[in-house]
């Protein structure tokens, strides 16, 4: 906690983002030292004069302990990017948030997440397809990520909750501000069956420029983005573009060529997004049909020394089982049976021909 407050402190300062956090940590080794550094030391860390002045002025006004007490009062957890509980998939994106505020709980189940986005002015068709697809995804143990906005976002959150699933709402403001205000009860339900997440500190109002930036977190937490219904100027298209930049899958539900509300989604399909008719199209494309079994196997069969050895031999390029045996110096029977169990647990994938790769998780997450 003592170290976390300095992350929170710097996150309160305008102009201190991913790059500045990296500069400070690389130069000082920790943010506590950076917090107490002189102007000359801050400049030596690579900060320009304007940013140095911002740090000097702001840290004199920020009461770190009071801010941490305020976060505790709102039951907000603080995750920094070096925290083991920080979502591993979010760490993969280029513009990774140094600090993540969370109300509720992020769990291992959220590793299998799909962001569902769309127009704020959902049609009857858009509501129906969102409810059907999201309900089936949630029943398949897929976490639904969205932005709590009016329209498709709210429909997706409610459908996930009604199906008994988990859902995560990403805010474009502080977690003490629910926007839109009519979604207060929905936000409270999400906290009980998922999490509210933001990289904006408490007290931040939902300004227009915040929404495109929060979208990177929605796609970053997810395996892919589903655009349920979107017009040509819908903000959902921003999330879809961010997903492509982050090497995530993009899915879109087709609509009538006569409906303005479907023009954006139809254009995405025309440009190469996966056409989605039902939840199975998403589950099969992302190899998520066995998520319930994978969750069960993760609970029943914990990782052991053998799994740790095998994980060290695998990466994101295919490795043949013969090479795994040779490098690990384990019998082929042990390697084969262990890899089979690891595949059920979602830790590795077989690409065919007995070639294996890590299933997105980095080796450090498992070893």
N, C-alpha and C positions, 0 to 999 in steps of 0.2 A: 504493500500500500504506500509506503514512504516514497518509493521510486515512481509509482503510478501518478502521484500528484504533480510531478514535474511534466509528465506527458500531457496531463490535463491542462496545466498552466500554459505550456507552449501552444496547445491547441486552441486556447482562448485568444491567441494573438493573430490579428489579420496579417496575411502574407507569409505565415509559417505553415507550410504544407509538406508534402512528401519529400521534396528536394531539400528543404531547409532542415527537416528532422534528420535526414541522412547526413547532411553536412555536420550538424552539431554532434551527432553520435560518433561519426567517424573521427572527428577531431578530438572531442573531449572524452570519449569512451562511455559516458553516461550523461543523462540530461540534468542530473542534479548539479554536476560540475558546470554544465553549460548555463544553468539558471543563475549561478553565482559568478559567472565570468565577467571580466572587465570589458569595456568597449573594445579595447585593443585585441583582447583574446577572441572576442566574437568576430572581429574583422579578420583575424588570422584564420578562423574556421571557414572563411569563404563568404561570410555575409556582407552584402553591400551596406553602405553607410545608412541608407534609409531604413533597412531592416534592423540594423544594429540599434538605431534610435528608437524604433518601435519596441524592441525587446527591453531596452533600458526604461522607457516610459511605462510600458505595460506591466512589467513585473513589480514595479513599485505600487501599482494599483490593485494587483490581484492578491487576494487573501486565499492562499492555497488550501489551508485547512478548512476554511469556511466553505469553499467550493466543494471539497470532498464530503463535508457534512451535508451539503445541499443535495449532492448526488445520492447519498445514502438515504436521505429523507424521501426522495422520490423512488427509492429502490432501483437505482440505476447501477448496473455493473459497468466497469470500464475495462475494455480489452485493448491492449496495445499489440502492435504487430509482432512483438517478440514474446507474446503470451502464448503458452501451449494451447489455450482454449480459443485463440483467434481462429476464425473459420479458414481452414487450409486452402479452400478454393479461392477465397477472396484474395489471399496472398499472391495468387498467380497473376493478377491484373497489373497493368502498367501503373495506373494512378491509384495505388493501394492506399486506403486511409490509414494514417498512423495511429489514430485513436478511433475506437468504435464504442458507442454507448448502447447498452442493451437493457431493456426492461422485459422480464420474462426469462426464458431459457433457450439457448442454442444447444442442440444435442447432436450426437453422432448420426441420428436419423436424418438430420438436415443436409447430410452429404448428398442425398438424393433429392434435389430440389429443382423445380421448374418455375421460372418467373412467368406470370400470366398478366398481360397488359392489354389495354385497348382504350377506346374512346370513352370520354366522360358522358357522352350522350348515347348510351346504348339503346339499340332498337330491341323489339321483342325477340327477333332472331338472335341478336348478339347475346342477350340475357340467357336464352334457352341453350345455345351451344356452349356458352361458358359454364353454366351450371352442370350440364351433362358431362363435359370433358373433365372439368376440375373435380367433380364428385368422384368420377372413376379413377382419376389420378390419385386423389387423396385416399381412396379405399385401397389402392395399390401401394400405400405407404410412401407416396411421393409428397414432399413438403411443397406447399404453394407459396411462392414469394410474389408480393405485389406492393403497390404504393399507397394503399388506403384512400385513393382518390375516388371521387364520385364515378358512377358508371361501372365499367368492366372490372376495375380494381376491387371495388367493394363487393361486387357480385362474386368474384373469385374467392375472396377471403371468407365470405359467408358460406359459400358452397363447400369449401374445404372443412370448415367448422361443423357444418350440418352433416357431413359425411364421416365425422369423427376423426378427421385428419389434423395435421399440423400446418400452421401457416405463419409466415413472417411478413410484417409490414415495415417497409423502409420509409422513414420520414425525410422530408426536405426541410425540417426545422428541428428545434430541440424536442426532446422526448417529454417535456412538460407542457407542450402545446399540441393539442390534437387538431389536425386539419384534414378535411373540413370538420367543423365542430359537431355536426350531426352524427359523426361516426364515433363519438365518445364511447358508447356501449360496445360497439364493434371492437374498438381498440382494447377495451378491458377484457373482452372475450379472447382476443388474440394473445394477450399477455398470459392468460391461463392455459392456452393450448399452443404456444409457440413463443414468438418474441416480437417486440418493437425494436427497431434498430435505426441508428442515425450516426453520422460522423459530425453532426452539428451539436455544439454545446448547449446546455440548458439556457432557455431564454431566447434562442434564435427564432425569429419569426419566419413564416413560410413565404419568403420572397420569390418572385418569378424565376430569378436566375439560379435559385437553389435546386429546382426540380430536374433540369438536365443533368446536374452533377450527381444527384442522389441516384439517378438511373443506372450509373455505372456500378453501384453497389448491388442493385437488384439483379442485374445480369451477372455480376461477379460472383454472387453467392450461388448461382444456378448452373446446371448442366446445359440449359438451353432456355430460350425465350419463346413463349407462345403468344402470338398476337391474335386475340380472339375476334376483334372487330376494330377497324381503324380507318378513318378517313385519310385523305391525302396530306393533311397538315397535323395529324395526331401526334402527340408527344410520344406515343407508343413506338413510333418509327425511330425515334432517337434511341430508345432502349434496344431496338432490334439492331441498329447500326453499331452500338456499343458492343453488343453480343458478338457480332462478326469480328470486331477489332480484338476482342478477348478470346477469340477462337472457340466461341460457344455456338451451339446449333440454334438456328432460327426456324420457327414453325409458324404457320399462318392458317387460319380458317378461311376458306373461300366464301364469298358472298355474291349476291346478285350484281351483275355488271351494271344494273340500273340504279343500284343503291349507292349514294355518296358515302355512306358510312362504311362501305366495304372496299372503297377504291384503294386505300393504303395497303390493306391486307392482300388484295388481289395483285397489286403491283409487286409486293414482296415475293409472292409465289412466281410471278412472271420473271423476277430477277434471281430465282433459284432457291427461295425458301421452301422447306418441306410442306407440302399440302397436307392438312390434317382434317380427317373426317371424324375421328373419334380418338379416345385416349390411347387405344392400341397403337395408333400410328406414331405417337410420341414414345410410348414404352418400348416398342420394337426398334425404333431408330436409335435410341439411347441404350439399348440392351438393359432395360429396367424391368423386364417382365418377371424377374426372379427377386425383386427387392424384398418382399416379405420373407422369403426363404433365406436371403442373405443376412437380414437382420436377426433372424432366429439363429442362424449358424454363428453369427458373431457373438451372441449371448451364450450359446452352448459350448463353443469350442474356442477358448482363449488362445492367443498367439503364444508359441513356445520358442525354445532356442532353435529348433529346426526351421521354423518359419522365418525367424530373424536371419538365419544363414542364407536361406534361399532368396529372401528379399534383397540382400546385398548383391546378389548376382543378376538381378533384373533391373531394367530401366524402361525407358519409353521406346526403345528400339527392340524388335523381336529377338529373343534368345532361345535357341533350340534346347530341348530338355537334355540332350547329350552334353552340351556345353555347361549347363547348370550342374549336372552330375560331376563333370570333370573339375569344375572350379570349386564346387562345394565339398568334393571328396566324400559324397554321401552315396549309398547304394541307390540304384535306379528305382527299386521298389519303394524306398522311403521318399525319394524325390517325387515320384509319380503320384503316390497317394496324398502326400502333403500338398502338392500343387492343386490337386483336385479339390481338396477341402478349402484351400485358399481362394480358389475360383468361386466356390459357393459362398464364401464370406465376402466376396466383392473386392478382394485384395489384389488379385491378378486376373488377367484375361488370357485365354488361349486364342490365337489368331488362326489356328489351323496348322496342320503339319507338325504338331507338338512344339510350336513356337509360342513363347509367353512374353507378356509385357506387364508392367505395373498398371493397375486400373486407376489411373489419374493421381492417386496419392503419391507423395514423394516418399522415398525410402526413409527419410528422417521421421516421418509420421508413424512408422511402424517399428522401427528398430530401436 
